[in-house]
Amino acid sequence: MSHQQRHTLGGYGKTEHEVDWSQVGETLTMLALAVAQIDTSLHEGNQSINKLTTSFTAMAGNSQKLLQLAASADSDMPQKAGQIAGELQQEIQQAIIAFQFYDRLTQRLEHVGDSLERMGHLIGNAEQRYQSVAWNTLQQHIKSNYTMEAERIMFEHIMAGHSVAEALEIYRHHFDKQAKDNFNTDDDIEFF
């Protein structure tokens, strides 16, 4: 698929020959939602992995500094060791946060897999595939699995017929705002 074709699924208007509701339209909408979820998950996962790499590299460097400091007979050793230990603690906390993002990434991808499987069963069921109530039930099940407001907003935009690119832009705006609000605090790190 060429770069121009990515994220164009969704946002299809009805032609004059289409009925008010069709399973094809619902399928396209649900696929657009899955694509948006996968893209946001991969984007956040890459950011977390990059942060983990940076944090563990810095921790390794500080561990080496502590070893060198312990081997020296420097009179400022306790003060320097305390400073390095403080930096090491901050780096460990950042690594834990990145691991938590990775955990959220795997949970989200599990939800996408579950949603796609449920949609496949719905399409495969001749009695339900043309029933708008069955599709609405599936959509409500998917929406109920979201834990972040940004995900619910993305869902609503896709369901309203917006393109994946438009939904991703709105999601990233809300996610970036939420991340700034959450990370500029002195909250304790939750170990999992």
N, C-alpha and C positions, 0 to 999 in steps of 0.2 A: 504494500500500500504506500503510495507516495506521501510525502510530508503534507501536501495540500489537502489530502483526503482525510487525514486524521481529525478527529473531533468534529466531524460534520454530521454525525448521526443525531437525529432529533430535530425538533423545530419544523417538522413537515406540516404544512397546512393541508386541509382537505381540498380535494378537487371537487368540481360540481357533480361528479358521478359517484362520489363516496357517500356512504351513510354516515349518520352522526357518530357511530361507534363501530370500530372493526378490530378484530384480533390482530391483524397485521399492524395497525397503528399502535396498538398496545404493546406488541412485541418490539417494535422499533423503539418505543419510549423506554421500555424496560432494559433493552440492550444499551441504549444511550446512558441510562443510569449506571449500569454495570461498568461501562467504559469510564465514566467519570470517577467512580469509586476506585477502580484499579489505578487510574492515572494519579489521583491524589495520594493514594497509598504508596505508590512507588516513589513519588516526589518526596513525601515525608520520610520514607525509608532511606532514601539516598542521603538526605540531610542528617538523619540520625547516625548512619554508618560513618559519614564524614566526621561528625562530631566525636564519635567513639574513637576513630583512628587518631584524631588530634589529641584527645584527652589521654589515651593510653600512651601515646608517644611522649607527651609532657610528663606523665607519671613515671615513665621509665627514666627520663632525664633527671627528674627530681630524686628518684631512688638512687641513681648513680651519684648525684651530688651529696646525698646523705651518707652514702658509703665512703666517699672521698673525705667528707668532713669528719666522720668518725675516725678515720685513719690519721688525720692530722692532729697536731698538738696546739691548735688555735685556741686562744683564750676567749674568743667571741663565739665559741662553738655552741653553747646552749641557745643564744639568741638566733644565730644563723639556722640551727636545726629547727627551732620553733617556727621561723619564717618559712622554711622549706616545707615543714610538716603542714602548715596552714595552706600553702599553695597546693600541696598534694591532696589535702582534704577537699578543696574546691574542685580540683580536677576529677576526683572520684565522684563527687556529687553530680557533676556535669555528665559523667559517663553513665551514672544510674538513670538520669533523666533520659539520655539517649536510648538506653535499654527499655525504658518504659514506652517510648515512642515506637520502638520496634515491636513490643508486645501489642500495642494498639494496632500496628500495621498487620500483624498476623491475625488478630481478631477480625479486623475489617475484611481481610481477604477470605477468611472463613465465612463471614456473612455473605460476601459476594457469591462464593461457591454454593452456599445454601440457597440463596435467592435464585441463582441460575438453575439449580436442580429443581426447585419448586416450580419455576416457570416451565421447565421442560416437561415436568409431570402434567402441568395444566394444559400445555399445548398437546400433549399426548393423550389426554382424556377427551374422547369425542363428545361426551355429554357436557363437559364444562368449558371446552375451549372457546365457545361462542357466547359464553355467559358473562356479561359485564360484572355481575356480582362476584363471580369467582376471581376475576382480575382485580377488582377493588379489594377483595380480601387479601390477595397476594401483596398488593401494594401497601396495604395497611400493616401487614406482617413485616414487610421490609422496613417501613418507616419506624415501626416500634423498636427495631433493633438499634437505631441510632442513639448514641449517647451524647453527641456534640450538637450544639445549636447550628453550627456551620453545615453539618451533614444534613440536618432537617431542611435548612434553607436550600441547599443544593437539590435535594429531593423535590421540593416544591417547584423549583424552577424547571427541572426536567419534566415533571408531571404537567406543567403548564405549557410545554411545547418548546421551551427554549433549547438552543443548541448546547452541546457538551462544552464548547469553548465559553459560552456565556455563563453557564452554571459553574465552571471551574474558576472563572474570574471572580464571581461573587463568593464562592467557597473560600478561595485564597484570601480575599479581602477580610472576610470574617475570621478565618483561622489566624491570619497574621495579627489582627487586632486582639484576638483572644490570647495568643501566645505572648504578646507584649504585656497584656494585663496580668497574665499568670507569672511571667518570669521576672518581673520587676518587683518581686516581693521577697520577703525573708521567710517564706513558708518552709517548713521542714520537708525533707525529701522522704517520700513514702517508699520503703523497701518492699519488694514483691517476692 
